Each structure stands twice: as C-alpha cells, then as structure tokens.
Amino acid sequence: MTTAGEPSTDGLRVRLARGARAVRMAWRSAPTIAALWIAALTIAALVPIAVAWIGKALVDAIVAGATDRALAWLVGEMLLIVGLGLVQRAAGTLRGLLGARLGLAVNLEILHKTQHLELRHFQDPDFYDQLTRARREASHRPLAVAAELLGLAGALVTLLGFVALLLSYSVIAVGMLLVAAVPAALAELRFSRATFELRNRRASDARMLGYLEHVLASDEHAKEVMTLDLGPLLLERWRRLGEGLWHEERGLAIARLRSVALLSQLGTLSFYGCYGAVVVQAARGQLGLGELTMYAFVFRQGQAAFQTILLGLGALYEHDLYMSNLLRFLAIPVAPTQPPRLPAAPARGERGIRFEGVGFRYPDQDGFALRNIDLSIGPGETVALVGPNGAGKSTFIKLLAGLYEPTEGRILLDGRDLRDIPRPELRRRLAVVFQDYNQYQLSARENVGFGDPAHVGDDARITAALAAGGAADVVAALPVGLDAQLGRWFAGGVELSGGQWQRIALARAFMRRDADVMILDEPTAALDVDAEAEVFTRVRELAAGRIVCLISHRFANVRVADRIVVLAASGVVEQGDHSRLLAADGVYAAMFRKQARGYACD
Ligand SMILES: Nc1ncnc2c1ncn2[C@@H]1O[C@H](COP(=O)(O)OP(=O)(O)OP(=O)(O)O)[C@@H](O)[C@H]1O
C-alpha cells in the first residue's frame, strides 16, 4: 500500500501529467464554463501590462502640458480598470461554478469506482484511508491544480510583459527582483510537503475521529451509548485525538509562518532597492517622470507577479500531492485476486453446486476460515448449514455468492467454475438474505424492489414478493403503503421492528424470481415463533425446484432441510437428514439435544 512520502518522489514529468489530467478533468466537466474562465484569466493577465504603459503615457502627457491627451489616457486607464474588475468578478464566479461541476464529476467517478471494487477492499483499513483521502480531495483539488496552472500561466504572461518593459531600464534590476523571491518560495515548497505528509500520516486518526462522531451521534448507536453511559468516555477519546491533530497542525503552521514571513521580506527589500535607484536617477534628471512612474509600477507589480508564480508553484506542488491521493485511489486495480483461468469443461449434464477441496483465508489473515470442503448440492435440494460460532458458515455463503474467491479448490455451479461465470450472470441466479441485511432509509417500494433492480418499479411483482416474504401485512399497515418512507433518518419515516425489517429483507430476496439458488443466512433470527415457522414453510413451497442453502442456529428450522451439513474447523464433519443424524448420535445429535433440553426447561 501507499506511504505518506511516496508522492514526493514523483518526477516532474509525472507531476506535469497529473496537472494535465486535472486540466482535462476540469475541461470535460464543463467545457463552456472552462473556456470562459480561461478567457477571463487571460484578459486579467494582460490588463496590468497595458495599465503600466498607459501610466507612463499619462505622466508624459502631463509633463508636456497636453491636458486633453492626459485626460484621454486617464479615461482609458479607468475603463481598463473597470473592465478588469468586472472580468475578475466573472472569473471568480466561473471558478466557483466550475468547481461545483467538477466536484460532482469527480465524486461520481469515485463512487463509480467503489462499485467496481471487491468485498476485500471494503474490509481493508488502508483502502478506507485511501477512500477517505480521495473523497476529501475530490471536490476541490483537481480544480485547484487547474486554477493554479492557469494562474501561473497568467502571471507568467504579465511578468514577461513587465520584464520586457524593465529590460530597457536595467538587466541587473530584473535579476535582483527575481532572485529575491526565491528563498520564500523554496520554504513554501518544503512546508507544503510537510503539511501533506502530516495529513496522510494522520488519516487513520481522522477516520477514527469520524467513527467516534458516528457512534456518539447516530440513531444506530444512541440506545447502547445512553444505557451504558458511554458518552463521557467516547467524548474524552474524541477530544484527546482532536487535540493531538490540532497541536500538530498548529506547530506546522507556526513554523511555516516564521520561516516564510521573514524570507518573503527579502522581496520588499529588493523592491525598495530598485525603487531607490530609479528615484535617484529621476532626481538627477537622468529619467523622465513618466519613466519613473512606469518603472515604480512595474517593479512593484513585476515583483508581485513573480512572487505569485513562485508561491503558485508551492501551492501547485501541494495540490498536486493531494491530487496524487485521488488519482492513486482511482487507479486501484480491480482485477480479480487470482488470474483468469481457462473455462472448466462442464461435466456432462452436471447440475447444482459442487465444492471441491475448498479452503479460504481472509486477506491478511494467517489461518483458514474454512478448509477441506467437499460437498455437492443437487438441484431443488434444501441444505442447512450448522456448526459452532466461527465454524465458517457465513464464509461458505460469501464464497458461494461470489463475494470472495476460494484460496484453495474450486466451486462449480452447473459444472462451471464460479470464477468463470460473469458476475452479472451469477448475481441473476442468486437470491441472498444476509445476516446483517440492509435497512434502506428509502421507501417500502424501493426496500423490496431493490431485490431486482430491473423491476424496482413493478408494483405487481413487489406485492407478490411481499406476500412471499410474509411482509404483506407490514406494508398494508403503513400510512401510504409502498410509498411510505422507512426508517427514521428522513422526515416522515416510519420505523419498523426488527422482525418487520427482516420480513422486508426476505421479500426483497423473493423479488428475484429467476434465481435458482436461494441463500438465507439466519433469515429468521428476529422473527417470532409463528412467523418463523410460516417463513420456513413458505421458503420450502416457493423455493420448490431451487437450491436453498440456509444457516440457522435454531434446530427446529434446520430439521425441515433435505440435508443438514455440520461444519467445523476441520471441514464437513457430518451430513444427512435430521433423523439420520440423530440416529448417528454424533455432533449434530449432541447440539440438537442440548437445544431441545433448553426449550424443555423453558
Ligand atoms: N471479514 C473477515 N476478515 C477476517 N476474518 C474473518 C472475517 N469474517 C469472518 N472471519 C473469521 O472467519 C472465521 C469464520 O467466520 P464465519 O463468520 O464464517 O463463521 P460462522 O460460522 O458464520 O459464525 P457465526 O455462527 O458466529 O455466525 C472466524 O474465525 C472469523 O473470525
């Protein structure tokens, strides 16, 4: 993964390419606005040169006693300055508009990117740091880079104009003005990099701050935080972390101020040096008043333009460092973890699911979460997975759903390796309810319709899915039926009970009518006993002809399965139907009796 210092090793060519990309991004997001903005910046860069020259002509006219000519120059200068003011305002507005447009485009690109990532990326802390950094920079860095580049080009045009006017006076003066600005600019560059490295280094602290804020101030956590009285403890942790960040930022800002403030005074000294020389020459009659006016103006403005260029280079360097974060995120490779394989020849007429010597280790974990799995599930078969906590049941399901690829062995669906089945095709064939299913803070229609995005607006299908999931009465009781907003996050939302949410999630799975594999990870944990029995009966009815793979810790549900598979760290330790496993008197029988005894005591 990346380190904080990495981008600073990038060569000039890489940086220029990034700058060009920023300009391209800005241009593509709103070409007309970008063109008008560039035009405004170009005019703003040329006007000061014209003003300097008019200043000289004006004074010359005064000295010559040509009042009309002097007034004409004055009016000309006034018109230019008024025009410049308007153009600068317009440039500000155009920049704001371009920034908003570009922010939209870049955020969209980031969100688009997240949709092409794998589950492993979302469980990787480095990835989260990168995502946080990329999103933080998304809305303004590319524009800042583009603006800085254009600003530099404009300042360069102005400076060249001034230098041309000044060279007629003294090459040494030009050199003095330019050299004096260099030390401050170098110091700026150094501090730009230090600030960037500090921010990158502390990205995970910043993420922790965000997480603590979420725990302290979200409905998801409010109940437990209140009852456990966790507020003061979490607040203190937030405060300490926040203070740490603040102290480091402050230290750097003060060091920057000390160094840059002093060095930038060199520029002022050189200006007054040159100004003094011009004044002396004018006093001795070696320079006309018009020239005195023009040189004084050009010295001051030229030096300011040069300083703008050097400081702009510092700012550009800083923006480019942050931009590299954004581009690095956008460049995260999304290739599968394992190289593409040759398509496995389908076994003749093979149907159903087959796990062949499957083992899986989560990224960056030493041990296997699941190993030695050899298992076949025939078409139309209902298989229940049981086993102690951590045995790998949910992992089994994530592998079957294609969210991870096996570290060892392979999984075949109708004789095809899951890795060779294009993801959209695989997803169409699966209907899944996860243990931690989503509760979308959206309408009831969307909460169910999301089960099959192609039919999200198909009310007839949604109503049938609601009935299948046992959620018809949940929606019937809502004030505006399918249009009702669910959850409490937005105004007018209706909060559902855990069991009601679970039925909605089940209905969502039933939207996928074409799916021939149904995966249910503890689908009824929050349901009451009647509802639970009803769901299982319905799943058996509606899943007729489909493969059903279900996980449940309640053995009363599991016994309806055609086959029960007992998973343990060593792999599949037992399998068979309920009565056969009870008769075998092994692990399943022991677990079943223990649970049955518990119910008997109740
Ligand atoms: N995202 C993850 N990253 C790393 N390890 C994980 C991850 N998810 C699960 N594990 C580990 O994999 C092993 C199997 O977990 P899994 O969730 O598959 O078990 P399970 O049988 O479903 O457990 P439970 O009955 O508690 O739901 C556990 O040791 C767990 O710590």
The ligand as an SDF file (V2000), in Angstrom:
LIG
                    3D

 31 33  0  0  0  0  0  0  0  0999 V2000
  -14.0590  -10.2500    7.1610 N   0  0  0  0  0  0  0  0  0  0  0  0
  -13.3110  -11.0990    7.8670 C   0  0  0  0  0  0  0  0  0  0  0  0
  -11.9860  -10.9150    7.9480 N   0  0  0  0  0  0  0  0  0  0  0  0
  -11.2050  -11.7750    8.6290 C   0  0  0  0  0  0  0  0  0  0  0  0
  -11.6550  -12.8610    9.2730 N   0  0  0  0  0  0  0  0  0  0  0  0
  -12.9760  -13.1070    9.2290 C   0  0  0  0  0  0  0  0  0  0  0  0
  -13.8700  -12.2340    8.5320 C   0  0  0  0  0  0  0  0  0  0  0  0
  -15.1170  -12.7260    8.6670 N   0  0  0  0  0  0  0  0  0  0  0  0
  -15.0060  -13.8520    9.4050 C   0  0  0  0  0  0  0  0  0  0  0  0
  -13.7140  -14.0640    9.7420 N   0  0  0  0  0  0  0  0  0  0  0  0
  -13.1970  -15.2130   10.5020 C   0  0  0  0  0  0  0  0  0  0  0  0
  -13.5290  -16.3890    9.8100 O   0  0  0  0  0  0  0  0  0  0  0  0
  -13.9410  -17.4020   10.6810 C   0  0  0  0  0  0  0  0  0  0  0  0
  -15.3230  -17.9220   10.2390 C   0  0  0  0  0  0  0  0  0  0  0  0
  -16.2740  -16.8840   10.3920 O   0  0  0  0  0  0  0  0  0  0  0  0
  -17.7870  -17.0180    9.8990 P   0  0  0  0  0  0  0  0  0  0  0  0
  -18.4280  -15.6940   10.0980 O   0  0  0  0  0  0  0  0  0  0  0  0
  -17.7960  -17.6080    8.5580 O   0  0  0  0  0  0  0  0  0  0  0  0
  -18.3370  -18.0760   10.9540 O   0  0  0  0  0  0  0  0  0  0  0  0
  -19.8500  -18.5210   11.2330 P   0  0  0  0  0  0  0  0  0  0  0  0
  -19.8040  -19.9990   11.2870 O   0  0  0  0  0  0  0  0  0  0  0  0
  -20.7650  -17.8900   10.2630 O   0  0  0  0  0  0  0  0  0  0  0  0
  -20.0570  -17.9080   12.6830 O   0  0  0  0  0  0  0  0  0  0  0  0
  -21.4240  -17.4520   13.4310 P   0  0  0  0  0  0  0  0  0  0  0  0
  -22.1700  -18.6930   13.7580 O   0  0  0  0  0  0  0  0  0  0  0  0
  -20.8900  -16.7960   14.6580 O   0  0  0  0  0  0  0  0  0  0  0  0
  -22.1620  -16.5290   12.5270 O   0  0  0  0  0  0  0  0  0  0  0  0
  -13.9480  -16.7930   12.0810 C   0  0  0  0  0  0  0  0  0  0  0  0
  -12.7660  -17.2410   12.7250 O   0  0  0  0  0  0  0  0  0  0  0  0
  -13.8960  -15.3090   11.8470 C   0  0  0  0  0  0  0  0  0  0  0  0
  -13.1230  -14.6770   12.8280 O   0  0  0  0  0  0  0  0  0  0  0  0
  1  2  1  0
  2  3  1  0
  2  7  2  0
  3  4  2  0
  4  5  1  0
  5  6  2  0
  6  7  1  0
  6 10  1  0
  7  8  1  0
  8  9  2  0
  9 10  1  0
 10 11  1  0
 11 12  1  0
 11 30  1  0
 12 13  1  0
 13 14  1  0
 13 28  1  0
 14 15  1  0
 15 16  1  0
 16 17  2  0
 16 18  1  0
 16 19  1  0
 19 20  1  0
 20 21  2  0
 20 22  1  0
 20 23  1  0
 23 24  1  0
 24 25  2  0
 24 26  1  0
 24 27  1  0
 28 29  1  0
 28 30  1  0
 30 31  1  0
M  END
$$$$
